[in-house]
Amino acid sequence: MKTIWLLTGVVLLCGCRQDMHVQPRYNPLDASGFFADHRSARPLVDGTVARGFLRLDQGFYTGKTGNGDNEVVVELPFPATRQVLARGQERFNIYCSPCHSRSGDGEGMIVQRGYMHPPSYHTDRLREAPIGHFFDVMTNGYGAMHSYASRVSPTDRWKIAAYIRVLQLSQAAKLSDVPADQQQQLQARQ
């Protein structure tokens, strides 16, 4: 009986082929006799772009115009709708508010625990900065701030930049900036 089980086991094991596992392959930078240059790895075809990395609009992906002088983009690349600003607020509250606080004054929870103060968005320098500056800082980092390019998509970075503008406007707004019909509503609340 043992012999039958042993023979059955041997037959089953022989039936398990691992051709894909043990097939011939080359390690990176191994020599190969197949090609005339004796390299196993082939060079990329000119103009090859990895899937998801075709970036025709340089300003959208870098925040800079890229015409030699790398001027910062001054306008949001899409309309600032209510949905865009809501998404920007959501992403800002997740990624930016721990340091910059929800109001953008630079007094977030991380700062309250002893880390470096980021600048307030409500300084004249940052209120006058082009919107592409904020995108560029989120993309490449600046000072103690690291890059968020791997965590936040380019579209969401633009939405956050738009929301930063809303924060800046909200902190420097005057009653005269509000439409007349809504001024009365605001005064009634006070």
Contacts in CASP RR format, 6 or more apart in sequence:
PFRMAT RR
TARGET T0000
AUTHOR 0000-0000-0000
METHOD contacts of the structure
MODEL  1
MKTIWLLTGVVLLCGCRQDMHVQPRYNPLDASGFFADHRSARPLVDGTVA
RGFLRLDQGFYTGKTGNGDNEVVVELPFPATRQVLARGQERFNIYCSPCH
SRSGDGEGMIVQRGYMHPPSYHTDRLREAPIGHFFDVMTNGYGAMHSYAS
RVSPTDRWKIAAYIRVLQLSQAAKLSDVPADQQQQLQARQ
26 32 0 8 1.000
26 40 0 8 1.000
26 41 0 8 1.000
27 40 0 8 1.000
28 40 0 8 1.000
28 41 0 8 1.000
29 39 0 8 1.000
29 40 0 8 1.000
29 41 0 8 1.000
30 40 0 8 1.000
31 38 0 8 1.000
31 39 0 8 1.000
31 40 0 8 1.000
32 38 0 8 1.000
32 39 0 8 1.000
32 40 0 8 1.000
34 40 0 8 1.000
35 42 0 8 1.000
55 61 0 8 1.000
57 77 0 8 1.000
58 64 0 8 1.000
58 65 0 8 1.000
58 66 0 8 1.000
59 65 0 8 1.000
59 66 0 8 1.000
59 73 0 8 1.000
59 77 0 8 1.000
60 77 0 8 1.000
60 154 0 8 1.000
60 158 0 8 1.000
61 154 0 8 1.000
62 136 0 8 1.000
62 139 0 8 1.000
63 72 0 8 1.000
63 73 0 8 1.000
63 132 0 8 1.000
63 135 0 8 1.000
63 136 0 8 1.000
63 139 0 8 1.000
64 70 0 8 1.000
64 71 0 8 1.000
64 72 0 8 1.000
64 73 0 8 1.000
64 132 0 8 1.000
64 136 0 8 1.000
65 71 0 8 1.000
65 72 0 8 1.000
65 73 0 8 1.000
72 129 0 8 1.000
72 130 0 8 1.000
72 132 0 8 1.000
72 133 0 8 1.000
72 136 0 8 1.000
73 130 0 8 1.000
73 131 0 8 1.000
73 132 0 8 1.000
73 135 0 8 1.000
74 130 0 8 1.000
74 131 0 8 1.000
74 132 0 8 1.000
75 131 0 8 1.000
76 131 0 8 1.000
76 158 0 8 1.000
76 161 0 8 1.000
76 162 0 8 1.000
77 158 0 8 1.000
78 84 0 8 1.000
78 158 0 8 1.000
80 162 0 8 1.000
80 165 0 8 1.000
84 159 0 8 1.000
84 162 0 8 1.000
85 159 0 8 1.000
85 162 0 8 1.000
85 163 0 8 1.000
85 166 0 8 1.000
87 156 0 8 1.000
87 159 0 8 1.000
88 156 0 8 1.000
88 159 0 8 1.000
88 160 0 8 1.000
88 162 0 8 1.000
88 163 0 8 1.000
89 163 0 8 1.000
89 166 0 8 1.000
91 152 0 8 1.000
91 156 0 8 1.000
91 159 0 8 1.000
91 160 0 8 1.000
91 163 0 8 1.000
92 102 0 8 1.000
92 160 0 8 1.000
92 163 0 8 1.000
92 164 0 8 1.000
92 167 0 8 1.000
93 102 0 8 1.000
95 148 0 8 1.000
95 151 0 8 1.000
95 152 0 8 1.000
95 160 0 8 1.000
96 104 0 8 1.000
96 160 0 8 1.000
97 104 0 8 1.000
97 108 0 8 1.000
98 108 0 8 1.000
98 109 0 8 1.000
98 110 0 8 1.000
99 106 0 8 1.000
99 108 0 8 1.000
99 110 0 8 1.000
99 111 0 8 1.000
99 115 0 8 1.000
99 118 0 8 1.000
99 145 0 8 1.000
100 106 0 8 1.000
100 108 0 8 1.000
100 118 0 8 1.000
100 121 0 8 1.000
101 107 0 8 1.000
101 108 0 8 1.000
101 109 0 8 1.000
101 111 0 8 1.000
103 167 0 8 1.000
103 171 0 8 1.000
104 120 0 8 1.000
104 121 0 8 1.000
104 122 0 8 1.000
104 164 0 8 1.000
104 167 0 8 1.000
105 120 0 8 1.000
105 121 0 8 1.000
105 122 0 8 1.000
106 117 0 8 1.000
106 118 0 8 1.000
106 119 0 8 1.000
106 120 0 8 1.000
106 121 0 8 1.000
107 117 0 8 1.000
111 117 0 8 1.000
111 118 0 8 1.000
116 144 0 8 1.000
118 144 0 8 1.000
118 145 0 8 1.000
119 125 0 8 1.000
119 126 0 8 1.000
120 126 0 8 1.000
121 127 0 8 1.000
121 164 0 8 1.000
121 167 0 8 1.000
121 168 0 8 1.000
122 167 0 8 1.000
122 168 0 8 1.000
122 171 0 8 1.000
122 172 0 8 1.000
126 133 0 8 1.000
126 168 0 8 1.000
127 168 0 8 1.000
127 172 0 8 1.000
131 161 0 8 1.000
131 162 0 8 1.000
131 165 0 8 1.000
132 161 0 8 1.000
134 160 0 8 1.000
134 161 0 8 1.000
134 164 0 8 1.000
135 154 0 8 1.000
135 157 0 8 1.000
135 158 0 8 1.000
135 161 0 8 1.000
137 145 0 8 1.000
138 147 0 8 1.000
138 148 0 8 1.000
138 149 0 8 1.000
138 152 0 8 1.000
138 157 0 8 1.000
138 160 0 8 1.000
138 161 0 8 1.000
139 147 0 8 1.000
139 148 0 8 1.000
139 149 0 8 1.000
139 154 0 8 1.000
139 157 0 8 1.000
140 147 0 8 1.000
140 149 0 8 1.000
141 147 0 8 1.000
141 148 0 8 1.000
148 157 0 8 1.000
149 157 0 8 1.000
152 160 0 8 1.000
175 183 0 8 1.000
175 186 0 8 1.000
175 187 0 8 1.000
178 186 0 8 1.000
END
